Amino acid sequence: MMVLTSEEGDVSVGRVESKVLDAGTTAAFKEAMKPLLRDGAKVVLDLSKVEFIDSSGLGALVSSLKAAHGVNAEIKLFGLRKPVRALFELVRMHRVFEVFNSAEEAISSYKG
């Protein structure tokens, strides 16, 4: 399973179980995200196991975000490792996604 899911109240928590989000894994990632992206969903995505993301992986994240917005849902990210966070800052993805350090911060951001 590419993304393991659990519920924290009305927030869905998705944990990416792959170390790599690249051209070889994006199809499985997108498919795993579909059940999370229901109408009005509040989703937080744990990227703490992801050590490497390429342009295909970034595209898959953006594609999921667009799909979420299409059904009035939101996706927020947390747990980015240093190399992934550095890439996000380099390509300004941290301005596209809300990024948090922990699950607790990401989940509580929906309450504010």
C-alpha positions as CSV (number, residue, x, y, z in Angstrom):
1,M,0.0,0.0,0.0
2,M,1.4,3.3,-1.1
3,V,-0.6,5.5,1.4
4,L,-1.9,4.1,4.7
5,T,-4.8,6.0,6.0
6,S,-6.4,6.7,9.4
7,E,-8.8,9.1,10.9
8,E,-8.3,11.7,13.6
9,G,-11.7,13.1,14.2
10,D,-12.9,14.6,10.9
11,V,-9.3,14.7,9.5
12,S,-8.0,12.0,7.3
13,V,-4.3,11.2,7.8
14,G,-2.4,9.7,4.9
15,R,1.0,8.2,5.5
16,V,3.1,7.8,2.4
17,E,4.9,4.4,2.8
18,S,7.5,4.8,0.0
19,K,11.0,6.3,0.4
20,V,10.7,7.6,-3.2
21,L,8.1,9.6,-5.0
22,D,9.2,9.6,-8.6
23,A,8.1,8.5,-12.1
24,G,8.0,4.9,-11.0
25,T,5.7,5.4,-8.0
26,T,3.4,8.3,-9.0
27,A,0.7,6.2,-10.6
28,A,0.3,4.1,-7.4
29,F,0.4,7.3,-5.3
30,K,-2.3,9.0,-7.3
31,E,-4.5,5.9,-7.1
32,A,-4.0,5.6,-3.3
33,M,-4.9,9.3,-2.9
34,K,-8.3,9.0,-4.6
35,P,-10.3,7.6,-1.6
36,L,-9.0,10.4,0.6
37,L,-10.3,13.1,-1.8
38,R,-14.0,13.0,-1.1
39,D,-16.2,16.1,-0.9
40,G,-15.1,18.5,1.7
41,A,-12.4,16.2,3.0
42,K,-9.7,17.5,5.4
43,V,-6.5,15.6,4.6
44,V,-3.0,15.7,6.1
45,L,-0.3,13.8,4.4
46,D,2.7,12.4,6.2
47,L,5.9,12.6,4.0
48,S,8.3,11.6,6.8
49,K,9.3,8.4,5.1
50,V,9.9,10.1,1.7
51,E,13.6,10.6,1.1
52,F,13.5,11.6,-2.5
53,I,11.0,13.4,-4.8
54,D,11.5,14.2,-8.4
55,S,9.5,16.4,-10.8
56,S,7.0,13.5,-11.4
57,G,6.5,13.2,-7.6
58,L,6.0,17.0,-7.3
59,G,3.5,16.8,-10.2
60,A,1.6,14.0,-8.4
61,L,1.3,16.1,-5.3
62,V,0.0,19.1,-7.2
63,S,-2.4,16.8,-9.2
64,S,-3.8,15.5,-5.9
65,L,-4.1,19.1,-4.6
66,K,-6.0,20.1,-7.7
67,A,-8.3,17.1,-7.4
68,A,-8.9,18.0,-3.8
69,H,-9.8,21.6,-4.7
70,G,-12.2,20.2,-7.3
71,V,-14.3,18.5,-4.5
72,N,-13.9,21.3,-2.0
73,A,-11.3,19.3,0.0
74,E,-7.9,20.4,1.3
75,I,-4.5,18.7,1.6
76,K,-1.8,19.8,4.1
77,L,1.6,18.2,4.4
78,F,3.8,17.4,7.4
79,G,7.0,15.5,8.2
80,L,9.2,16.6,5.3
81,R,12.8,15.5,5.6
82,K,15.5,18.0,5.0
83,P,16.2,17.1,1.3
84,V,12.5,17.1,0.5
85,R,11.9,20.4,2.4
86,A,14.9,22.0,0.6
87,L,13.4,20.9,-2.8
88,F,10.0,22.3,-1.8
89,E,11.6,25.6,-0.9
90,L,13.7,25.7,-4.1
91,V,10.7,25.2,-6.4
92,R,8.4,27.2,-4.0
93,M,6.1,24.3,-3.3
94,H,5.9,25.5,0.3
95,R,3.8,28.3,-1.1
96,V,1.4,25.9,-2.9
97,F,0.9,23.6,0.1
98,E,0.6,24.3,3.8
99,V,3.6,22.5,5.4
100,F,3.8,21.6,9.1
101,N,6.4,19.9,11.2
102,S,4.1,17.4,12.9
103,A,0.7,15.7,12.5
104,E,-0.6,17.5,15.5
105,E,0.2,20.9,14.0
106,A,-1.3,20.0,10.6
107,I,-4.5,18.5,12.2
108,S,-5.0,21.4,14.6
109,S,-4.6,23.9,11.7
110,Y,-8.1,22.7,10.5
111,K,-9.6,23.8,13.8
112,G,-8.3,27.3,13.7
